[in-house]
Amino acid sequence: MAASSGEKATLRYTLVASTMGSVAVTAVCTPFDVVKNYWQASPALNHQRINTSGLQVMRHIKDAYGWRALWNGTMTSLVYQIPSNWVFFVLYEHWRERVPDGIASAAARATAVTIFSPLEFLRTRVQATTGMGEGAMATVKRVLREDSFSSFWRGLLPTLVRDLPFSAIYWSLYEYNKKIFLPDHVERRGAARSANDEELLELAEKQAETNVPVTWMETFGFSFLNGAVCGTIAAAATHPFDMVKTQLQTATRPTSSSSGHHTNVAKRVGTSWSVTRSSWTCCQSASFYTTIANFMRSSPIHTTGSAMMAIFEEYRLRGFTVGLGPRLLKVIPGCAIMLGTYEFCHAVADSLELDKVLKDQQSESSLLSANRQYSLS
């Protein structure tokens, strides 16, 4: 079935709004992403990963590599963020008319994450290896040379485990708050998505009669704050899987050319150990957790389970909180800017669309009235 003019306009505004939001978020939040990924996976922090802070990591990057290093991987982030957000928002806006917001957002995020997982993998690798002189293309060549093409989807499972509940929590809270505090904006958005010409005209006339003010900046301000609060809650709840994802995506098979480019955890995650009778004998004198970790090492390389056990053995539970501060510093303004920009663009577009509908109707009425008077004369 062909899309209506309203649906086409909504699609166009969605693409424009998500693009603007993606560019703004990447420009502002890339330094926090670099700090988080470097903190979680750089071999330079092997012996102080849980005994440092985000500010100290940022100072280390600045002192060692200069301020520009904090924007390492910016182009890779843009190449990932823009099409990923296109897919997410288009699918989310379409599916939320049919299923609850949490389910629609989780399904849309799963689709976008799976499609663009190689770009997310590449961005993480580039940012975690800040200072090693490897750009995006050099990283691609190295992965293909030392590993396999399927490695570009490494970390997909923990990414999905992180992002699906994040999206469900985030968008359920966000839409609930929006319906309470921005009812007029919600009504305009709903009409723009699915109303026919008669319903659009009815809404335009209703708002004109009740003299509802166009509060674009109010919409931006609340969406900004709403996005920040909901993003904080969702990010804190799902952060452990962000640490697992980063470790998996930065792990490489040990070779002569890459032996020095691993974290302690990544070395273990990226290697397959054979479990022999002598190794089990050694395990008998080790702790229970070490024994389990050694068993996990015999599993296929690059598994989510082996990564979790290796992190726990190396850093205990604190290891799963590494990078939480920088991630919150990225997620809070990121969600705020993204949703503030997205809702602002739609608020402007929807208001202009309703004004156009009303003016067209008034022009048509004036023309009919003039024709009637001409006929009578």
Secondary structure, 3 states (H helix, E strand, C coil): CCCCHHHHHHHHHHHHHHHHHHHHHHHHHHHHHHHHHHHHHCHHHCCCCCCCCHHHHHHHHHHHHCHHHHHCCHHHHHHHHHHHHHHHHHHHHHHCCCCCHHHHHHHHHHHHHHHCHHHHHHHHHHHHCCCCCCCHHHHHHHHHHHCCHHHHHCCHHHHHHHHHHHHHHHHHHHHHHHHHHCHHHHHHHHHHHHCCHHHHHHHHHHHHHHCCCCCHHHHHHHHHHHHHHHHHHHHHHHHHHHHHHHHHHHCCCCCCCCCCCCCHHHHHHCCCCCCCHHHHHHHCCCCHHHHHHHHHHCCCCCCHHHHHHHHHHHHHHHHHHCCHHHHHHHHHHHHHHHHHHHHHHHHHHHHHHHHHHHHHHHHHHHHHHHHHHHHHC
